[in-house]
Amino acid sequence: MFKILSKELKAFFKDKRAVLLTFAMPTILITFFALAFGGIGGDGIHQIPLLVCDQDKTDLSKKTINAIDSVKMIEVIPCNYDTAIDLIKLGKRTSVLVFGKGFSDSVKQLKTLPLKFEYDAARVEETGVLLSLVPKALFTSSVGKLMTQEYFGQRLKLLDSATRYKVFVAMSFGSSPSGNTLDNLMKLKTTSIIAAKVGNVGLVQAVAGTAVMMLLFSLTGMGGGLLDEKEQGTLKRLLYSPVHPAEILLGKMACSIIVAMMQLTAMFIYAWLAFHLQITNKILPLSIIIIATAIACSGFGVFLATVARTRQQLQGMSTLVILSMSVIGGSMVPSFMMPQWMQNISVFSINYWSIQGFYDILWRDLPIGGIFLSKVAILLAIGITLTLLSFRFFRKNVLALD
């Protein structure tokens, strides 16, 4: 038994691919996920950007904004209202807090505060955190102190902040002279800028994220057919026939693009039939992003296949690269949940551009053109660039039949 054990251990550690998948791969994935959730460096606090539009422009509104900005998890970004709405619709920002005109007067007169919180409902994690932090920041600011002192009188004056907050929560159900409770006076008016009827954000994330990741794996496997043909001698026979080497590569790519479009189409039809994902009124833009994604993923798959010299090299390399791209690109963890620096590098993955393109049409309901077509153009550029690089490595690695 011990001889068999020794033999098996030696064989295992001689297999570099097996060792890589057993030890290096989990370590790399743990690192990526830890970074994605802000679990490294400093206190692990991930600041959430919050656009703030100050239409009142008084000392009290400025002090209140500074109080919100002092919250560790919130990064206040001053912005005018129209720009803020455009940024949210394009998916570049999560939400905007609007201080309407008459804010200061409402505080002093104990009237309902003209506060609006408009957001992208697709960013449920971030908006949920903001909606829990902003009201508390309002209460502990000058606004909260003025309104609670006016509302409850001097009884709260000598209490510390934590106690005052508890008293506020306990007593806020009493009526003010105007008939409103204090929590209603300070309550944010929330509005989803992205219409809820567009679709279920979790479903869009699940379908788009999974579809792109699995497509990368399947097309890389198809690209590996070149290496199998090389090892089996089929490629040599093809080269002896009146077929140009470029035609061999282009034929493989054409096949993978067709398969990719079929795979993506099947996944979205399944999501439509099984989970009622609304795609019937978006056939044209959905077809455009599917074609662009298929070209980019096909170029990626063939590129990896031509860089590797053996099927074993391809399998180890593709697993590492695809899983890494899927993490930083948003297939496994939505990119907006990641720290800002990680969101910055997510643009180097195919997953990011494809998933955001699907979000544009299935959730944000953007028209064809502008920001949507820019994502399509980037995917096509990625596919073309990787294809051109594939020709070079095809001649260097795959056609080296010795």
C-alpha positions, -999 to 999 in steps of 0.1 A, spaced: 0 0 0 28 24 9 46 18 -24 14 26 -43 9 57 -21 45 68 -29 41 61 -66 8 81 -68 22 111 -49 53 112 -72 30 110 -102 8 138 -89 36 162 -82 52 155 -116 19 166 -132 24 204 -132 -11 210 -144 -26 189 -116 -6 208 -90 -15 241 -105 -53 233 -104 -50 218 -69 -31 246 -52 -25 276 -73 -59 280 -87 -79 281 -54 -53 305 -40 -57 328 -70 -95 327 -68 -95 333 -31 -73 363 -36 -95 377 -63 -127 372 -43 -111 387 -12 -100 418 -32 -135 420 -48 -151 422 -15 -126 447 -1 -111 422 23 -75 433 21 -56 464 32 -66 491 56 -99 487 74 -117 471 45 -141 500 41 -153 504 5 -166 540 -1 -198 542 -22 -200 572 -45 -231 594 -39 -239 622 -63 -253 652 -44 -272 681 -60 -275 712 -37 -303 733 -52 -308 752 -19 -272 764 -16 -274 777 20 -251 773 49 -273 746 64 -275 725 33 -237 727 29 -232 717 65 -256 688 60 -237 676 29 -204 678 48 -220 657 76 -230 630 50 -195 632 34 -180 625 69 -195 590 69 -167 567 61 -186 545 37 -199 575 16 -180 595 -10 -200 627 -17 -196 639 -53 -211 674 -60 -230 674 -93 -258 693 -110 -291 674 -114 -292 668 -152 -256 655 -152 -264 632 -123 -294 617 -140 -274 610 -172 -246 593 -152 -271 571 -134 -289 561 -166 -256 552 -182 -247 530 -153 -217 551 -143 -231 562 -109 -256 546 -85 -277 575 -71 -282 612 -65 -293 629 -33 -311 662 -42 -315 691 -17 -344 710 -31 -349 747 -28 -363 758 5 -344 731 24 -332 754 52 -366 771 56 -383 737 59 -359 728 87 -366 760 106 -404 758 101 -405 720 109 -419 712 74 -413 681 53 -377 684 39 -374 687 1 -350 657 -1 -351 633 -31 -330 602 -34 -331 590 -71 -312 558 -79 -306 529 -102 -326 499 -88 -301 476 -106 -275 485 -79 -295 471 -50 -265 465 -28 -251 500 -30 -285 518 -28 -295 497 2 -264 507 21 -268 544 12 -305 543 22 -294 530 56 -266 555 61 -279 588 48 -309 591 71 -287 585 102 -262 611 89 -291 636 85 -302 630 120 -267 635 135 -261 666 114 -272 702 121 -305 695 105 -312 666 129 -303 687 159 -324 716 149 -355 696 141 -353 673 171 -348 702 195 -378 720 180 -398 688 179 -391 674 213 -380 706 231 -351 709 254 -356 674 269 -330 660 245 -305 688 248 -284 672 276 -285 637 261 -255 622 242 -258 615 205 -264 578 208 -291 583 234 -307 611 214 -309 588 184 -326 561 204 -351 586 218 -356 599 183 -365 564 170 -388 558 200 -406 591 199 -407 598 162 -441 582 159 -457 611 178 -473 639 158 -459 673 151 -480 704 151 -484 699 114 -497 664 119 -466 647 106 -443 624 125 -406 635 128 -394 605 107 -419 615 80 -405 651 80 -370 639 75 -378 609 53 -362 607 19 -384 606 -12 -370 577 -32 -375 572 -69 -360 545 -92 -347 562 -124 -345 529 -142 -380 516 -146 -387 484 -127 -407 469 -157 -375 465 -177 -366 433 -160 -352 416 -129 -317 428 -123 -307 396 -105 -319 376 -135 -300 398 -160 -268 394 -139 -272 356 -136 -279 351 -173 -254 375 -188 -226 367 -163 -229 329 -166 -234 330 -204 -202 349 -211 -181 329 -187 -193 295 -200 -189 308 -236 -153 316 -230 -147 280 -217 -165 263 -246 -149 284 -273 -114 279 -258 -122 241 -259 -131 244 -296 -100 264 -303 -80 235 -287 -91 213 -315 -62 228 -335 -38 213 -310 -56 180 -311 -53 180 -349 -17 188 -346 -10 159 -322 -31 135 -343 -14 145 -376 -46 158 -392 -32 193 -394 -2 180 -414 -25 164 -439 -45 196 -443 -14 216 -450 -4 192 -477 -38 198 -494 -45 230 -515 -56 249 -484 -39 280 -472 -30 279 -435 -50 311 -429 -81 294 -442 -77 267 -416 -77 293 -388 -105 313 -403 -126 282 -407 -121 273 -370 -130 309 -360 -161 310 -382 -173 277 -367 -167 290 -331 -186 323 -339 -216 304 -351 -216 281 -322 -212 310 -298 -242 328 -313 -262 296 -310 -251 291 -274 -259 327 -263 -292 327 -281 -302 294 -265 -294 307 -230 -315 339 -234 -344 319 -249 -342 296 -220 -342 326 -196 -372 340 -215 -392 308 -213 -382 296 -178 -378 329 -160 -398 354 -181 -368 376 -190 -381 403 -213 -363 399 -246 -391 399 -272 -391 437 -277 -353 439 -278 -344 414 -305 -323 437 -326 -300 452 -299 -298 418 -282 -287 403 -316 -261 430 -320 -245 424 -286 -247 386 -290 -227 389 -323 -202 412 -309 -197 390 -278 -194 359 -300 -166 375 -321 -147 387 -290 -150 353 -273 -141 334 -304 -110 356 -310 -100 349 -273 -105 312 -276 -84 308 -308 -58 332 -294 -53 310 -263 -52 279 -285 -25 293 -307 -4 306 -278 -4 272 -261 18 245 -275 -1 215 -261 -37 207 -250 -24 204 -214 -9 239 -215 -42 253 -230 -63 237 -203 -42 250 -174 -39 285 -190 -75 288 -200 -88 279 -165 -66 305 -148 -73 333 -173 -110 327 -178 -118 324 -141 -97 355 -133 -114 375 -161 -148 363 -149 -141 375 -113 -128 410 -122 -152 413 -152 -184 408 -132 -195 373 -141 -192 360 -105 -193 392 -85 -211 423 -100 -184 448 -108 -202 476 -89 -197 456 -56 -159 457 -60 -135 484 -47 -130 513 -71 -94 502 -81 -108 467 -91 -136 483 -111 -109 502 -130 -91 470 -141 -124 452 -149 -124 471 -182 -96 448 -194 -119 418 -195 -143 406 -222 -168 398 -195 -172 434 -184 -180 449 -218 -204 421 -227 -222 421 -194 -226 459 -194 -239 457 -230 -266 432 -219 -274 455 -189 -278 485 -213 -306 468 -232 -322 444 -207 -322 467 -177 -313 503 -185 -334 501 -217 -309 523 -236 -315 529 -273 -292 516 -300 -265 541 -303 -242 561 -281 -230 543 -250 -244 509 -261 -227 509 -295 -194 520 -278 -195 487 -259 -202 468 -291 -173 486 -308 -149 476 -280 -160 440 -282 -154 439 -319 -120 456 -315 -110 430 -289 -121 402 -313 -103 416 -343 -71 423 -323 -70 388 -308 -76 373 -342 -47 392 -358 -25 380 -330 -37 345 -334 -24 344 -370 11 352 -358 11 326 -330 -6 300 -353 24 301 -376 49 301 -347 34 275 -325 7 254 -342 23 251 -376 56 240 -360 49 204 -369 82 191 -357 
